């Protein structure tokens, strides 16, 4: 996770640079202060959705895989030199791509998670005047996103949403950039994993110094990442779904990723998949990083690969050698394959990293998410 507090013009720069190595983070921010006392009721967003959703058909270059279901993912693009994000759905059997929602100019969706009943999608959505908050919209694109709940102050942000498998909770990460550091050498804000009962719940804090929450297939366990503030390396943890009884998943061996992102349980519930980067030396921000306010907790825009490790801990296995930025994965409905988002596109592979096949060739070079649904 690359921690930034960036002006909106940086988003424009990122899209203008397109396929270059510069990448925006999993979080994006506006330049104006958010409303100190936000409206407590849902408000509609945007003007670009319509009952007649835009569709295109792409060649099915993956026909030999006999894939089924849909991929729901984010795409960044420019229109009249303004950055946008669109939420798109690809039917893997027909090749039909549907734009479910397109943001207004300079508004940004950093993550999307589809509900288990495939009826709704929760978004981490930032506007030019407000930092990321949680929004809901119907998955069929019949109406625009509406506010689920809003950060209480201008320094609070809600990111990385994910549903529990039973649909009764939405998990997410909360941070406040004005909160004091816990240790003298801590450069980063405190990240907390929270959840809200759906519908009608209020945010409940589960864990501190934690991010990237994902639930096990049966919903009983939670995997997440926590940074060690002493050596700035990332650590994997597993807890009960309510955040209790946390334990570290120890990574052993001579080659261990020091940067860990986007973990998830594999179908056997005994193995974890995670995106990792092996850092040869500690990161030293350059002048541009300092100018833009970049502080690295873990660098989700660095070239990473997929790794696996037993839930009990042990030697991690490197599954891919693609060095792709912004990896985020979703299991196929039958658990036999994985769809992986990356800054280079969306690809499919086996849980062991085999059979890697590109499905979506261009997502605009942005970080984002993918959901594989029936």
Buried (B, 14 or more C-beta within 10 A) or exposed (E): BBBBBBBBEBBBBBBEEEEEEBBBBBBBBBEEEBEEEBEEEBEEBBEBBEEEBBEEEBEBEBEEBEBEBBBBBBBBBBEEEBBBBBBBBBBBEEBBBBBBBBBBBBBBBBBBBBBBEBEBBBBBBBBBBBBBBBBBBBBBBEBBBBBBBBBBBBBBBBBBBBBBBEBBBBBBBBBBBEEEEEEEEBEBBBBBBBBBEBEEEEBEEBBEBBBBBBBBBEBEBBBBBBBEBEEBBBBBBBBEBEBEEBEEBEBEEEEBBBBBBBBBBBBEEEBBBBBBBBBEEEBEBEEEBEEBBBBBBBBBBBBBBBBBBBBEBEEBBBBBEBEBBBBBBBBBEEEEBBBBBBBBBBBBBEBBBEEBEEBBEEBBBBBBBBBBBE
